[in-house]
């Protein structure tokens, strides 16, 4: 099927006089999760991961993915049609410049940020903005755009009124001598206006665009059918509603104005249109990103409550799993966990597709079980479950790796698991000066692995939203991350891992909340992490001989907290199981 799609697409490119085209896995908001109408990369190649880019030439086609998706890309794409490349080790702009020098390469300016476009032009690639997207002309059964209603996000969960947020953003624009800012990130839109929706899977977004002025006035560009009367009333008089079709005209009216556009996250169309209209483009970070990432007190309390509620479902699942090995499959296990979460108050859905991976499948970092790949969870092997939930008071994301047998796990597995756990503890217990950024901390999670010549090919942690995206910027714990200083109120994951391709995978993930650290002797402000997630680590896989006394004390204290907090909410049998799972480590 994908061979005919590729052939049809090449014929359309030839008709347009293009030598090639860039097909990112993106929609017009450049987010991780996209509506079905934006799954162009999956339709063309068969690859269904949440990040990637294809370069289609007359005689060659190449798919570029990061380390999370290397194995998945190999499994889902036809090797006779597609070359597969690691997007970091062999960047697409460098590959294209070397493979097709002088070629005319089209791109959709709605699907790529200006920074991404610049990387290709800096490499000497001739890019041509092409509208409409030529792939849409050959995707004949392409779904229509989502039209789900936008809904108010109450102050009991948001913590601050939209008018106050808009005033803060407007003040920042005035301080930067900017007349307006373009808001293209649906998470920023949701945060700024205190609305949520269901236009994309796993993330409560109502897709649209906004323009906020230095006077705090907002124009919201969204299909009127998505704005029922209660939502219009909730938005209030400070927000002017406009159809998406009004966007080009509004941009054209900004001639002579100075307008902020995020070069890393906004579609390149906006900067092109503003310059064409005679406006000055001020390249700068989306003004909502940092404010959104630093949760207020209400959002922090909501995160704690959501994590505690979610933990009851996960602990019930882990108890069930102890009796299910040999009877459950990856799919049935994922279904069981989802069913347990559905019993929780205010559960609104998964925050991403659960990664339910047994044995060799756990080595595929973002493995997604399907009926064709489903297999039993067998006794005496590793099983990895990475999952999360969406609740109006918070978003969860947690990973545990467990041993499914009654016998002692092999020494190799205990060694690798414990080294990953040591890295997890190293991050969780860090105290660091204010101004430090995620790239400065990433190595702490790898030290115990590096000492044995081992590593993992993904970042240590990502930001998490407040009933928003489970992957939130701008801060993250990664060598490749931007140097955005961590700030109080940010929620980040702590998820080091280790993966042996074709054999097993290990990942251990909790969510952490950045807090001020009370250090009376410090001459400047310091920060620390508060662990939010509550679930036991598999004691059968821990090798105490590899741990320091401080690390053992941390595990024992964490397990005691899990038992005291989650135990009372569990039925008798899971509660008894949790007591054993949280017992002190033998020293």
BALUM-543406 format. One line per 10 residues: number of its first residue (from 1); for each residue x, y, z of C-alpha. Coordinates in nm, 3 decimals, always signed. Each point is the difference from the previous one (the first is absolute). Example, Ala and Ser with C-alpha at 12.3 -4.5 7.8 and 13.67 -1.06 7.14 Angstrom:
# residues 2
1 = +1.230,-0.450,+0.780; +0.137,+0.344,-0.066
***
This chain:
# residues 587
1 = +0.000,+0.000,+0.000; +0.272,+0.252,+0.095; +0.180,-0.076,-0.328; -0.296,+0.134,-0.197; -0.022,+0.300,+0.232; +0.367,+0.079,-0.063; -0.042,-0.041,-0.376; -0.305,+0.227,-0.009; +0.180,+0.262,+0.205; +0.303,-0.004,-0.228
11 = -0.226,+0.048,-0.301; -0.153,+0.307,+0.166; +0.344,+0.142,+0.078; +0.103,-0.048,-0.363; -0.312,+0.183,-0.112; +0.099,+0.293,+0.221; +0.360,+0.000,-0.124; +0.147,-0.095,+0.338; +0.296,-0.233,+0.046; -0.108,-0.100,+0.348
21 = -0.207,+0.085,+0.305; +0.032,+0.002,+0.379; -0.273,-0.184,+0.191; +0.026,+0.054,+0.377; -0.220,-0.175,+0.251; -0.182,+0.320,+0.092; -0.318,+0.199,-0.021; -0.039,+0.378,-0.023; +0.074,+0.032,+0.372; +0.321,-0.208,-0.009
31 = -0.110,-0.208,+0.296; +0.069,-0.359,+0.099; -0.354,-0.129,-0.043; -0.187,+0.090,-0.314; -0.351,-0.060,-0.136; -0.050,-0.275,-0.259; -0.003,+0.259,-0.280; +0.364,+0.083,+0.078; +0.140,-0.354,+0.000; +0.169,+0.056,-0.335
41 = +0.325,-0.176,+0.091; -0.184,-0.314,+0.114; -0.212,-0.003,-0.317; +0.307,+0.036,-0.220; +0.247,-0.231,+0.174; -0.185,-0.221,+0.249; +0.203,+0.142,+0.293; -0.231,+0.096,+0.287; +0.243,+0.147,+0.254; -0.063,+0.343,+0.151
51 = +0.313,+0.161,-0.150; +0.179,-0.035,-0.331; +0.058,+0.151,-0.342; +0.004,-0.145,-0.349; +0.193,+0.130,-0.298; -0.152,-0.117,-0.327; +0.213,+0.036,-0.315; -0.059,-0.122,-0.353; +0.196,-0.321,+0.051; +0.055,-0.017,+0.376
61 = -0.203,+0.036,+0.316; +0.145,+0.028,+0.349; -0.160,-0.006,+0.343; +0.173,+0.174,+0.292; -0.089,-0.088,+0.360; +0.158,+0.040,+0.342; +0.130,-0.275,+0.225; -0.343,-0.079,+0.141; -0.128,-0.113,-0.337; +0.293,-0.164,-0.178
71 = -0.133,-0.354,+0.049; -0.361,+0.103,-0.062; +0.089,+0.170,-0.328; +0.182,-0.312,-0.117; -0.302,-0.215,+0.084; -0.264,+0.225,-0.157; +0.160,+0.114,-0.326; +0.090,-0.187,-0.317; +0.378,-0.018,-0.034; -0.030,-0.018,-0.378
81 = -0.168,+0.341,+0.000; +0.144,+0.180,+0.299; +0.347,+0.067,+0.134; +0.001,+0.040,+0.379; +0.224,+0.250,+0.176; +0.061,+0.118,+0.357; -0.111,+0.363,-0.004; +0.276,+0.112,+0.239; +0.290,-0.202,-0.133; -0.092,+0.059,-0.368
91 = -0.207,+0.322,-0.013; -0.240,+0.029,-0.294; +0.130,+0.339,-0.111; +0.355,-0.136,-0.027; -0.117,-0.318,-0.174; -0.207,+0.196,-0.251; +0.277,+0.247,-0.076; +0.237,-0.290,-0.075; -0.252,-0.217,-0.184; -0.177,+0.253,-0.221
101 = +0.212,+0.316,-0.039; -0.180,+0.268,-0.198; -0.337,-0.176,+0.020; -0.324,+0.196,+0.038; -0.157,-0.131,+0.321; -0.351,+0.095,+0.100; -0.133,+0.039,+0.352; -0.328,+0.096,+0.160; +0.058,+0.325,+0.196; -0.285,-0.095,+0.234
111 = +0.180,-0.318,+0.110; +0.354,+0.124,+0.071; +0.134,+0.265,+0.236; +0.225,+0.272,-0.136; +0.299,-0.138,+0.194; -0.048,-0.339,-0.166; -0.022,+0.160,-0.343; +0.316,+0.200,+0.072; +0.199,-0.317,+0.074; -0.065,-0.119,-0.354
121 = +0.077,+0.332,-0.166; +0.319,+0.038,+0.206; +0.106,-0.340,-0.134; -0.042,+0.127,-0.357; -0.335,-0.167,-0.071; -0.237,+0.195,-0.223; -0.339,-0.009,+0.173; -0.320,+0.116,-0.167; -0.308,+0.080,+0.209; -0.284,-0.195,-0.158
131 = -0.368,+0.064,+0.070; -0.224,-0.190,+0.005; +0.185,-0.310,+0.116; +0.041,-0.225,-0.308; -0.040,-0.315,+0.209; -0.359,+0.101,+0.077; -0.078,-0.011,-0.372; +0.075,-0.375,-0.014; -0.132,-0.097,+0.344; -0.349,-0.045,-0.135
141 = -0.168,-0.135,+0.314; +0.162,+0.249,+0.236; -0.217,+0.063,+0.309; -0.149,+0.340,+0.067; +0.115,+0.236,+0.279; -0.119,-0.064,+0.355; -0.301,+0.198,+0.122; -0.023,-0.094,+0.366; -0.123,+0.276,+0.234; +0.234,+0.210,+0.210
151 = -0.094,-0.003,+0.369; +0.078,+0.225,+0.299; +0.279,-0.113,+0.233; -0.126,+0.113,+0.342; +0.201,+0.219,+0.234; -0.011,-0.279,+0.258; +0.252,-0.177,-0.225; +0.161,+0.288,-0.193; +0.082,+0.206,+0.309; +0.010,+0.332,-0.185
161 = -0.253,+0.188,-0.211; +0.066,+0.035,-0.370; -0.023,+0.379,+0.028; +0.289,+0.001,+0.250; +0.210,-0.221,-0.225; -0.071,+0.220,-0.301; +0.100,+0.308,+0.198; +0.332,-0.160,+0.094; +0.074,-0.099,-0.361; -0.092,+0.348,-0.122
171 = +0.236,+0.156,+0.255; +0.281,-0.225,-0.125; -0.069,+0.109,-0.357; +0.009,+0.366,+0.095; +0.327,-0.053,+0.185; +0.143,-0.156,-0.316; -0.138,+0.289,-0.213; -0.218,-0.242,-0.194; -0.351,+0.084,-0.119; -0.133,-0.356,-0.010
181 = +0.089,-0.367,+0.010; -0.122,-0.291,-0.209; -0.115,-0.304,+0.203; +0.006,-0.321,-0.202; +0.063,-0.264,+0.270; -0.338,-0.146,+0.106; +0.138,-0.056,+0.351; +0.077,+0.372,+0.028; -0.344,+0.082,-0.135; -0.162,-0.233,+0.254
191 = +0.202,+0.144,+0.288; -0.047,+0.365,-0.098; -0.378,-0.020,-0.047; -0.073,-0.272,+0.260; -0.166,-0.228,-0.251; +0.043,-0.367,-0.087; -0.125,-0.220,-0.285; +0.030,-0.337,-0.168; +0.123,+0.073,-0.352; +0.305,-0.229,+0.026
201 = +0.054,-0.334,+0.172; +0.131,-0.017,+0.358; +0.029,+0.377,+0.048; -0.292,+0.234,+0.083; +0.055,+0.257,-0.275; -0.244,+0.215,-0.192; +0.196,+0.081,-0.314; +0.019,+0.361,-0.109; +0.228,+0.303,-0.021; +0.005,+0.327,+0.191
211 = +0.147,+0.347,-0.022; +0.054,+0.179,+0.331; +0.076,+0.370,+0.002; +0.202,+0.212,+0.236; -0.337,+0.130,+0.126; -0.094,-0.358,+0.108; -0.271,-0.028,-0.268; -0.015,-0.343,-0.164; -0.135,-0.108,-0.336; -0.077,-0.372,-0.003
221 = -0.004,-0.168,-0.341; -0.211,-0.313,+0.040; -0.283,-0.161,-0.189; -0.320,+0.153,+0.147; -0.157,-0.346,+0.014; +0.250,-0.088,+0.275; -0.109,+0.287,+0.225; -0.337,-0.068,+0.167; -0.175,+0.280,+0.188; +0.137,-0.091,+0.347
231 = +0.357,+0.010,-0.132; -0.057,+0.333,-0.174; -0.133,+0.142,+0.325; +0.298,-0.147,+0.191; +0.248,+0.168,-0.236; -0.156,+0.342,+0.069; +0.023,+0.336,-0.172; +0.378,+0.008,-0.007; +0.010,-0.273,-0.264; -0.120,+0.069,-0.354
241 = -0.108,-0.308,-0.194; +0.089,-0.043,-0.365; -0.011,-0.283,-0.252; +0.324,-0.153,-0.123; -0.064,+0.158,-0.340; +0.047,+0.344,+0.159; +0.360,-0.073,+0.098; +0.175,+0.119,-0.321; -0.191,+0.328,+0.004; +0.080,+0.062,+0.366
251 = +0.368,-0.067,-0.065; -0.005,+0.237,-0.297; -0.139,+0.277,+0.224; +0.310,-0.014,+0.223; +0.213,+0.200,-0.243; +0.246,+0.217,+0.189; -0.048,-0.194,+0.325; +0.260,-0.200,+0.190; -0.134,-0.353,+0.056; +0.157,-0.284,+0.198
261 = +0.016,-0.340,-0.171; +0.165,-0.305,+0.155; +0.254,-0.113,-0.263; +0.029,-0.347,+0.155; -0.369,-0.085,+0.045; -0.216,+0.215,-0.228; -0.062,-0.101,-0.361; +0.225,+0.191,-0.239; -0.314,+0.128,-0.175; -0.049,+0.266,+0.267
271 = +0.341,+0.163,-0.030; -0.025,-0.011,-0.382; -0.349,+0.154,+0.004; +0.096,+0.271,+0.248; +0.308,+0.103,-0.196; -0.205,-0.002,-0.317; -0.249,+0.235,+0.167; +0.272,+0.243,+0.104; +0.009,-0.092,+0.369; +0.318,-0.049,+0.200
281 = +0.043,-0.353,+0.127; +0.146,-0.018,+0.349; +0.142,-0.349,+0.044; -0.062,-0.112,+0.356; -0.134,-0.281,+0.215; -0.375,-0.043,+0.017; -0.079,+0.237,+0.291; -0.224,-0.261,+0.167; +0.256,-0.281,+0.020; +0.189,+0.086,+0.317
291 = -0.307,+0.127,+0.184; -0.191,-0.317,-0.091; +0.287,-0.227,+0.104; +0.026,+0.156,+0.348; -0.316,-0.134,+0.162; -0.177,+0.219,+0.253; -0.091,-0.123,+0.348; -0.341,-0.130,-0.108; +0.152,-0.192,-0.290; +0.270,-0.145,+0.226
301 = -0.260,-0.123,+0.248; -0.197,-0.140,-0.292; +0.305,-0.188,-0.126; +0.050,-0.158,+0.342; -0.365,-0.104,+0.018; -0.002,-0.140,-0.354; +0.320,-0.197,+0.061; -0.136,-0.149,+0.322; -0.328,-0.098,-0.165; +0.180,-0.144,-0.302
311 = +0.231,-0.201,+0.228; -0.291,-0.206,+0.133; -0.071,-0.128,-0.352; +0.367,-0.073,-0.070; +0.053,-0.183,+0.329; -0.313,-0.209,-0.058; +0.136,-0.079,-0.345; +0.343,-0.104,+0.130; -0.168,-0.225,+0.257; -0.211,-0.158,-0.277
321 = +0.306,-0.040,-0.221; +0.167,-0.215,+0.265; -0.265,-0.266,-0.056; -0.048,+0.055,-0.375; +0.339,-0.096,-0.146; -0.057,-0.293,-0.232; -0.367,+0.092,-0.041; +0.014,+0.365,-0.112; +0.124,+0.150,-0.324; +0.141,+0.345,-0.067
331 = -0.337,+0.115,-0.132; -0.206,-0.151,+0.279; +0.233,+0.153,+0.259; -0.033,+0.346,-0.156; -0.377,-0.046,-0.010; -0.002,-0.105,+0.365; +0.189,+0.311,+0.110; -0.229,+0.223,-0.205; -0.306,-0.167,+0.154; +0.137,+0.066,+0.349
341 = +0.064,+0.366,-0.082; -0.353,+0.033,-0.135; -0.127,-0.084,+0.348; +0.170,+0.313,+0.138; -0.183,+0.325,+0.058; +0.040,+0.256,-0.278; +0.208,-0.225,-0.226; -0.013,+0.162,-0.346; +0.214,-0.244,-0.197; +0.357,-0.116,-0.047
351 = +0.269,+0.266,-0.035; +0.169,-0.212,-0.272; -0.038,-0.354,-0.135; +0.125,-0.236,+0.270; +0.334,-0.166,-0.075; -0.071,-0.357,+0.109; +0.313,-0.190,-0.095; +0.120,-0.347,+0.098; +0.346,-0.145,-0.053; +0.160,+0.110,-0.325
361 = -0.279,+0.251,-0.073; +0.107,+0.210,+0.298; +0.323,+0.077,-0.187; -0.212,+0.201,-0.246; -0.012,+0.321,+0.201; -0.339,+0.119,-0.127; -0.144,-0.339,-0.086; -0.373,+0.006,-0.062; -0.168,-0.337,+0.021; -0.243,-0.087,-0.278
371 = -0.191,-0.322,-0.068; +0.266,-0.102,-0.253; +0.283,+0.039,+0.253; -0.180,-0.101,+0.320; +0.168,-0.279,+0.191; -0.040,-0.173,+0.339; +0.167,+0.139,+0.309; +0.194,-0.310,+0.094; +0.136,-0.102,+0.340; +0.361,+0.084,+0.075
381 = +0.049,+0.302,-0.225; -0.004,+0.379,+0.021; -0.321,+0.188,-0.067; -0.006,+0.378,-0.048; -0.315,+0.209,+0.041; +0.018,+0.373,-0.081; -0.337,+0.170,+0.031; -0.184,+0.306,+0.120; -0.337,+0.161,+0.051; -0.171,+0.331,-0.059
391 = -0.197,+0.155,+0.286; -0.136,+0.355,+0.025; +0.240,+0.065,+0.288; +0.311,-0.155,-0.155; +0.174,-0.217,-0.257; +0.189,-0.316,+0.101; +0.283,-0.200,-0.158; +0.164,-0.295,+0.174; +0.217,-0.295,-0.105; +0.079,-0.315,+0.190
401 = +0.199,-0.305,-0.108; -0.078,-0.323,+0.184; +0.121,-0.359,+0.016; -0.277,-0.248,-0.077; +0.150,-0.305,+0.170; +0.019,-0.147,+0.347; +0.368,-0.084,-0.037; +0.282,+0.249,+0.054; +0.060,+0.199,-0.321; +0.333,-0.055,-0.176
411 = +0.294,+0.202,+0.128; +0.024,+0.200,-0.325; -0.358,+0.125,+0.032; +0.045,+0.092,+0.367; +0.319,+0.188,-0.087; -0.158,+0.198,-0.285; -0.320,+0.073,+0.194; +0.191,+0.121,+0.303; +0.224,+0.225,-0.208; -0.308,+0.157,-0.157
421 = -0.150,+0.040,+0.347; +0.319,+0.166,+0.124; -0.030,+0.252,-0.283; -0.364,+0.061,+0.087; +0.089,+0.064,+0.365; +0.287,+0.228,-0.101; -0.244,+0.232,-0.176; -0.273,-0.026,+0.265; +0.240,+0.101,+0.280; +0.183,+0.281,-0.179
431 = +0.031,+0.342,+0.158; +0.118,+0.259,-0.250; +0.034,+0.378,-0.033; -0.270,+0.202,-0.167; +0.099,+0.070,-0.360; +0.104,-0.359,-0.073; -0.167,-0.153,-0.306; -0.097,-0.351,-0.102; +0.309,-0.074,-0.214; +0.215,+0.063,+0.309
441 = -0.176,-0.277,+0.195; -0.041,-0.277,-0.257; +0.338,-0.161,+0.067; -0.085,-0.072,+0.365; -0.254,-0.258,-0.120; +0.261,-0.176,-0.216; +0.300,-0.021,+0.232; -0.062,-0.353,+0.132; -0.056,-0.124,-0.356; +0.293,+0.188,-0.150
451 = +0.235,-0.161,+0.252; -0.074,-0.333,-0.169; +0.007,+0.136,-0.357; -0.381,+0.008,-0.021; -0.244,+0.275,-0.097; -0.354,+0.070,-0.124; -0.103,+0.182,-0.318; -0.263,+0.242,+0.127; -0.021,+0.296,+0.233; -0.025,-0.054,+0.373
461 = -0.316,+0.203,+0.041; -0.260,+0.228,-0.154; -0.239,+0.262,+0.127; -0.360,-0.095,+0.080; -0.303,+0.225,-0.023; -0.292,+0.065,+0.234; -0.285,-0.187,-0.171; +0.186,+0.073,-0.321; +0.276,-0.171,-0.196; +0.191,-0.282,+0.165
471 = +0.305,+0.136,-0.185; +0.026,+0.371,+0.077; +0.272,+0.252,-0.072; +0.207,+0.202,+0.025; +0.207,-0.177,+0.269; +0.117,-0.361,-0.008; +0.279,-0.221,+0.134; +0.196,-0.079,-0.314; +0.341,+0.062,-0.149; -0.175,+0.131,-0.311
481 = -0.243,+0.230,+0.184; +0.009,+0.377,-0.012; +0.165,+0.156,+0.302; -0.323,+0.114,+0.164; +0.061,+0.043,+0.374; -0.218,-0.214,+0.222; -0.244,+0.201,+0.212; -0.226,-0.071,+0.297; -0.331,-0.153,-0.106; +0.136,-0.186,-0.302
491 = -0.092,-0.368,-0.021; +0.249,-0.230,-0.174; +0.035,-0.372,-0.044; +0.299,-0.194,+0.133; +0.030,-0.305,-0.226; +0.342,-0.149,-0.065; +0.008,-0.339,-0.169; +0.204,-0.272,-0.159; -0.084,-0.202,-0.313; +0.151,-0.320,-0.137
501 = -0.142,-0.032,-0.354; -0.178,-0.328,-0.059; +0.024,-0.096,+0.368; -0.142,+0.240,+0.258; -0.057,+0.360,+0.100; -0.007,+0.184,+0.332; -0.140,+0.344,+0.080; -0.096,+0.150,+0.338; -0.202,+0.322,+0.000; -0.144,+0.230,+0.263
511 = -0.118,+0.359,-0.037; +0.185,+0.267,+0.197; -0.109,+0.349,+0.106; +0.267,+0.271,+0.020; -0.006,+0.170,+0.339; +0.213,+0.255,+0.186; +0.263,-0.167,+0.217; +0.037,+0.126,+0.356; +0.377,+0.034,+0.035; +0.072,+0.264,+0.264
521 = +0.372,+0.010,-0.078; -0.045,+0.051,-0.374; +0.091,+0.340,-0.131; -0.250,-0.026,-0.284; -0.328,-0.183,-0.066; +0.015,-0.377,-0.043; -0.261,-0.241,-0.132; -0.096,-0.362,+0.065; -0.248,-0.256,-0.130; -0.316,-0.125,+0.171
531 = -0.096,-0.349,-0.121; -0.367,-0.010,-0.100; -0.043,-0.356,-0.131; -0.093,-0.272,+0.247; +0.068,-0.362,-0.102; +0.248,-0.261,+0.123; +0.313,-0.104,-0.186; +0.036,-0.375,-0.045; +0.216,-0.108,+0.294; +0.078,-0.334,-0.171
541 = +0.203,+0.191,-0.260; +0.195,+0.215,+0.245; +0.356,-0.108,+0.082; +0.069,+0.165,+0.340; +0.374,-0.063,-0.030; +0.013,+0.261,-0.278; -0.173,+0.266,+0.209; +0.143,+0.244,+0.250; -0.154,+0.025,+0.345; -0.152,+0.335,-0.100
551 = -0.161,-0.158,-0.308; -0.143,-0.285,+0.208; -0.135,+0.253,+0.249; -0.166,+0.195,-0.283; -0.169,-0.314,-0.138; -0.122,-0.106,+0.344; -0.135,+0.348,+0.075; -0.168,+0.023,-0.339; -0.162,-0.342,+0.041; -0.119,+0.091,+0.349
561 = -0.163,+0.311,-0.144; -0.164,-0.200,-0.280; -0.144,-0.247,+0.250; -0.124,+0.269,+0.239; -0.155,+0.211,-0.275; -0.142,-0.256,-0.243; -0.058,-0.299,+0.226; -0.310,+0.133,+0.180; -0.178,+0.054,-0.334; +0.052,-0.360,-0.119
571 = -0.220,-0.308,+0.049; +0.135,-0.256,+0.252; +0.189,-0.230,-0.240; +0.182,+0.272,-0.194; +0.071,+0.176,+0.331; +0.164,-0.313,+0.138; +0.200,-0.039,-0.321; +0.113,+0.364,+0.021; +0.123,-0.053,+0.355; +0.230,-0.275,-0.126
581 = +0.106,+0.200,-0.307; +0.096,+0.292,+0.224; +0.192,-0.201,+0.262; +0.342,+0.127,+0.097; +0.295,-0.118,-0.208; +0.234,-0.255,+0.147; +0.334,+0.171,+0.062
***
